[in-house]
Amino acid sequence: MKVTRAECLAWRKIDQETVVIHLAERKMFGLNDIGGRMWEALSAPTTLERLEAIVVEGGLEGANVIDAVERFIVDLAEEGLVMSDEPLEGRGDDAEVVDFMAPGVSGRVPRIEWREEIRQFAGQCHFLSGQSHQCNQHPGGS
């Protein structure tokens, strides 16, 4: 399976956080540091194994790695932020719940830290850097 970023997105790394804007859906998302590193890898079709290696580099170990990656990719897909060459349905459903608050674990688990609806846009999405060239309409269809 290979996963890549969806179309019509803009993003920026700000300190340890990656902020992703879904221009068509008018939503913003904040990814934690390890989620941001995975986001960078998703600039081209990427295997789950490569994403798992990024999480291992970040310090998470054992069976939690596969569970954390699958759960994160499913979360991104549900928000319309990634696409896959195979169905993602069912992935992450049976994954053990990783204790995000366990000492030394929370910063090593990729996740969407926050979500926010954008109430107003000032311009067209093709003026924003970091998004697809195919996004050439004003978000929201207006």
N, C-alpha and C positions, 0 to 999 in steps of 0.2 A: 504494500500500500504506500502511496505517495500523497503527501498533503502539501498544499501551497496556499498563499494568501488569496482571498477573494478579490474581485474587481471593485473599483470605486472606493478605495480607502486612502486615508492620509495618516501619517504617523510621525512621531518625533520622540526621541529619547531625551528625557529631562532628568538629569542626575541618575538615580538608580531605577527610575520608572520609565516605562514606554507608554505613551498615550496614543491610542489608536482611535481614529474618527471614521465611522461608517457614514460616508457622505450621503448615500441614498436613503438610509434609515434615520439619519439625523441623530446619531447616538455616539457617545464617547466612552472609551474604556481605558482603565489604567491597569497595566500589567506589571507585576512585580519584577524584580531584577532577573530572575531565572526565566520567567515567562517572556521577558524582553529579549533575552539571548535566544530563546527558541524562535521568537518572532523574526529575528534577523535571519535565522537559518531558513525560514519559510519564504524567502525572496525567490527561491526556485523550488520546484517539486522536491520534497525531502521525505525520506523514509522515517518511520517511527523509530527505527533502530538508531538513526542519527540523532533524533530528538532525545532519545533515552540517553545517549552518550553525553549530550549537553547537560542533562540533569545529573548524571553521575559526576561530571566535571564540577558541578555546583555543590557536590557533597552528599547527595542523597544516595542511599544504598539499598540493596536487597530488592524484594518483590515490590516494595513501594514505588520503585522507579517506573515500572511498566504501568502500574495503576495510576500514578500521578500524571504521566504523559497522556495516557488514554483519556482520563477524566478532563484534562486541560484541553486537548484537541476537540473533544465532544463539546465542551463549553464554548470554545471558539466557533465551532461549526453551528451550534444552536443560535449564536448571535450573528451568523452570516459573515464571519470574518475569515474563514478558511474553506477551501474546497478539497475534495479527495477524489482519487481515481477509483475508489471502492466505497461502498456504503459504510457510513459510520454508525448506523443504527445498531443498538445493542452493545456497542463498545463502551466500556466504562460503567455499564449498569451493574455488573457483578464485581466490580473492583472494590477492594477493601477501602474503607474510609480512612484516609491518611489523616492523622491528628495534626491539623495545621498549627495548633497551639503548643504541641509538645516541645520541650526545650531543645533548641538546636535544629528543629525540623522546619518551622514555619517559613524561613527565608529560602529554603532549598526546594520547596514544592512550587512548581509553576502554577500561577493562578491569576484570574482577573480580580484585582483588588477592589475596583469600584466600577460602576456603570452610571451613566447620566444621559438623559435626553437633552438634545440641543434644541432650544426653543426658537432660535433665530439664527439665520445665516446672513452674512453680509455680502457674499459674492458667489460666483459660480465655482464649482469644484475644480474646473480645469485650471484655475489660477493657483491652486494649492499644490505644493511640492509633495512628492512621495506617493502619489496615487497613480492609478492606471491611466493611460492615455485614452482609454475607451470611455472614461467618465467625462462627458462633455455637455452635461445638462445640469441645470440648477437642482440641488437636492430637494426632494419633495415633489418633483415633477412640475414646478411652477416656472 
